[in-house]
Amino acid sequence: MSRIDSACELCARPGGELLWEDGRCRVIRVEGGEGAAFPGYCRIVWRDHVGELTDLSVADQRHLLHVLSATESAVRGVARPDKINLAAFGNMVPHLHWHVIPRWRDDSHFPGAIWAAPQRPAPGHPQPSSAELRRALAENISGISGGA
């Protein structure tokens, strides 16, 4: 049974530009603000309203981690960052989701977290197109059971 919380922003809205989805989760491109400063920044959002990875069955945990890995690989291949940061907090929005954040040694916040104070102006790395991200995701996710 699907669990949705109408008061939750990740249940009520896509949360960004939809790049890929199946019946269990979706991959979205983060738009504006952080998305502009960190080109290729994506989030994986679990469909049902759960707060923690351990709220999922083992099969769903594996699926989510496969999608996370495929998304990291897609972002690395398209954006060519120096590093990828993966984060799952849920302190502000207690809905299971992962951040896939491309980082460069000269980005505005490096080596700190993107939520810390900037240390320098953003250098303006090129934004990968949504079509490039979708294509890379489709290639990386194609081997996942239940993938689209």
C-alpha positions in Angstrom: 0.0 0.0 0.0 1.3 3.4 -1.0 2.0 5.8 1.9 1.7 9.5 1.0 1.7 12.5 3.3 -0.1 15.5 1.7 1.8 17.8 4.0 5.2 16.6 2.8 6.8 18.6 0.0 8.4 15.5 -1.5 5.1 13.6 -1.5 3.1 16.6 -2.9 5.5 17.9 -5.6 8.2 16.3 -7.8 10.9 18.3 -6.2 12.7 19.3 -9.4 12.8 18.3 -13.0 11.9 14.6 -13.4 14.7 12.7 -15.2 13.7 9.0 -14.4 11.2 7.1 -12.3 9.7 3.7 -11.6 7.1 2.5 -9.2 9.5 2.9 -6.2 11.5 6.1 -6.7 12.3 9.0 -8.9 15.5 10.8 -10.0 15.1 14.6 -10.2 17.4 17.3 -11.3 17.7 20.0 -8.7 16.8 23.4 -10.3 17.8 26.9 -9.4 20.0 27.9 -6.4 22.0 24.8 -5.5 21.3 23.2 -8.9 22.8 26.2 -10.7 25.9 26.3 -8.5 26.5 22.5 -8.7 25.8 21.5 -12.4 24.2 18.0 -12.6 23.0 18.0 -9.0 20.3 15.3 -8.6 18.1 13.8 -5.9 16.7 10.3 -5.6 13.3 10.5 -3.9 11.6 7.4 -2.5 8.0 7.3 -3.6 6.4 6.3 -0.3 6.6 8.6 2.7 9.2 6.9 4.9 11.9 8.5 6.9 14.8 6.1 7.0 16.5 3.5 4.7 15.8 0.8 7.3 12.0 1.5 6.9 12.3 -0.3 3.6 12.4 -4.0 2.9 15.8 -5.4 2.0 14.8 -5.7 -1.7 13.7 -2.0 -1.7 17.0 -1.0 0.0 18.9 -2.8 -2.7 16.8 -1.2 -5.4 17.4 2.3 -4.0 21.1 1.8 -3.6 21.3 0.5 -7.2 19.5 3.7 -8.4 21.8 5.8 -6.2 24.9 4.1 -7.7 23.5 4.5 -11.3 22.7 8.2 -10.7 26.2 8.8 -9.3 27.7 7.1 -12.4 25.5 9.2 -14.7 26.4 12.5 -13.1 30.1 11.6 -13.1 30.0 10.7 -16.7 28.1 13.8 -17.9 29.3 16.6 -15.5 32.9 15.3 -15.0 33.3 16.6 -11.5 36.4 16.1 -9.3 34.3 14.4 -6.6 30.7 13.3 -5.9 29.1 14.0 -2.5 26.3 11.7 -1.4 24.0 12.8 1.4 20.8 11.6 3.1 19.7 13.8 5.9 16.0 14.3 6.1 16.2 16.7 9.0 14.2 19.4 7.3 12.1 17.1 5.1 11.7 13.7 6.9 11.1 11.8 3.6 13.7 9.4 2.4 15.8 11.0 -0.3 19.4 11.1 -1.4 21.4 14.0 -2.7 24.0 13.3 -5.5 26.1 16.4 -5.7 28.9 17.0 -8.2 31.9 18.9 -6.7 34.9 20.6 -8.1 38.0 21.7 -6.3 37.3 25.3 -7.3 33.5 25.3 -6.6 32.1 28.0 -4.3 32.1 25.8 -1.2 34.9 23.3 -1.6 36.1 21.6 0.5 33.1 22.3 2.8 29.6 21.1 2.5 27.3 22.9 -0.1 25.1 24.0 2.8 28.0 25.8 4.6 29.0 29.4 3.8 30.6 29.9 0.4 34.3 30.4 0.3 34.6 32.0 -3.1 32.5 33.0 -6.1 31.1 30.1 -8.2 33.3 29.4 -11.2 30.4 28.6 -13.5 31.0 25.0 -14.6 28.9 24.0 -17.6 25.4 22.6 -17.0 24.8 19.2 -18.6 21.6 19.1 -20.5 18.7 17.2 -19.2 18.8 15.0 -22.3 22.4 14.0 -21.4 21.5 13.1 -17.9 18.4 11.2 -18.9 20.4 9.2 -21.5 23.1 8.4 -19.0 20.6 7.4 -16.3 18.7 5.1 -18.8 22.0 3.4 -19.7 23.0 3.0 -16.0 19.6 2.0 -14.7 18.7 -0.4 -17.5 20.1 -3.4 -15.7 18.1 -2.8 -12.5 15.2 -5.1 -11.9 12.0 -3.0 -12.3 13.9 -0.1 -14.0 12.3 1.9 -16.7 
